[in-house]
Amino acid sequence: MTAHRDPDPITADLAELRRLLDVRTATVDGQLRLQAERCEQNTRDADELHARVMRLESRRWPLPSLVALTGLAALAATVWQLSGH
């Protein structure tokens, strides 16, 4: 009969450390992938928001143009009233 030799404690400790390192590395990799996905989504959201703001700004009436049109309308109404109508 042969006696079963116990594994070397140093070898067992090194195997456990390697397993823990593999688990931690996988955890960090997963977290980094998640952060990268969130970063990409935030970039897409920011680009979309920027495009929406640019569309809104291009469609709005600038205030100086509105003031000029109001002034012209008031001048036309005044001239019309002074002409006797």
C-alpha positions as CSV (number, residue, x, y, z in Angstrom):
1,M,0.0,0.0,0.0
2,T,1.3,3.4,-0.9
3,A,0.5,6.4,1.3
4,H,-1.1,9.3,-0.4
5,R,1.2,12.2,-0.3
6,D,-0.3,15.5,0.7
7,P,0.2,18.2,-1.9
8,D,2.9,20.7,-1.2
9,P,1.3,23.6,0.8
10,I,3.3,26.1,-1.3
11,T,1.9,24.6,-4.5
12,A,-1.6,24.7,-3.1
13,D,-1.2,28.3,-2.0
14,L,0.1,29.3,-5.4
15,A,-2.8,27.5,-7.1
16,E,-5.2,29.4,-4.8
17,L,-3.5,32.7,-5.5
18,R,-3.6,32.0,-9.2
19,R,-7.3,31.2,-9.0
20,L,-8.0,34.4,-7.0
21,L,-6.0,36.4,-9.5
22,D,-8.0,34.9,-12.4
23,V,-11.3,35.7,-10.7
24,R,-10.3,39.3,-9.9
25,T,-8.9,39.8,-13.5
26,A,-12.3,38.6,-14.9
27,T,-14.1,40.9,-12.6
28,V,-12.0,43.9,-13.5
29,D,-12.4,43.0,-17.2
30,G,-16.1,42.9,-16.9
31,Q,-16.2,46.2,-15.1
32,L,-14.0,47.8,-17.7
33,R,-16.3,46.5,-20.5
34,L,-19.3,47.9,-18.7
35,Q,-17.6,51.3,-18.3
36,A,-16.6,51.4,-21.9
37,E,-20.2,50.6,-23.0
38,R,-21.5,53.4,-20.7
39,C,-18.9,55.8,-22.1
40,E,-19.9,55.0,-25.7
41,Q,-23.6,55.4,-24.8
42,N,-22.9,58.8,-23.2
43,T,-21.0,59.9,-26.3
44,R,-23.9,58.8,-28.5
45,D,-26.4,60.6,-26.2
46,A,-24.2,63.8,-26.2
47,D,-23.9,63.7,-30.0
48,E,-27.7,63.2,-30.4
49,L,-28.4,66.1,-27.9
50,H,-25.9,68.3,-29.8
51,A,-27.6,67.6,-33.1
52,R,-31.1,68.3,-31.6
53,V,-29.9,71.6,-30.1
54,M,-28.4,72.6,-33.5
55,R,-31.6,71.8,-35.3
56,L,-33.6,73.9,-32.7
57,E,-31.2,76.8,-33.0
58,S,-31.4,76.8,-36.8
59,R,-35.2,76.9,-36.7
60,R,-35.7,79.7,-34.2
61,W,-36.3,83.3,-35.1
62,P,-33.4,85.5,-34.0
63,L,-34.6,88.2,-31.7
64,P,-33.1,91.1,-33.8
65,S,-35.1,90.0,-36.8
66,L,-38.3,89.8,-34.8
67,V,-37.7,93.3,-33.5
68,A,-37.1,94.7,-37.0
69,L,-40.3,93.1,-38.3
70,T,-42.3,94.5,-35.4
71,G,-40.8,97.9,-36.1
72,L,-41.6,97.8,-39.8
73,A,-45.2,96.7,-39.0
74,A,-45.6,99.6,-36.5
75,L,-44.2,102.0,-39.1
76,A,-46.5,100.7,-41.8
77,A,-49.5,101.0,-39.4
78,T,-48.5,104.6,-38.5
79,V,-48.1,105.6,-42.1
80,W,-51.4,104.1,-43.0
81,Q,-53.2,105.9,-40.1
82,L,-51.5,109.2,-41.0
83,S,-52.6,108.9,-44.6
84,G,-56.2,109.1,-43.4
85,H,-57.4,105.6,-43.5
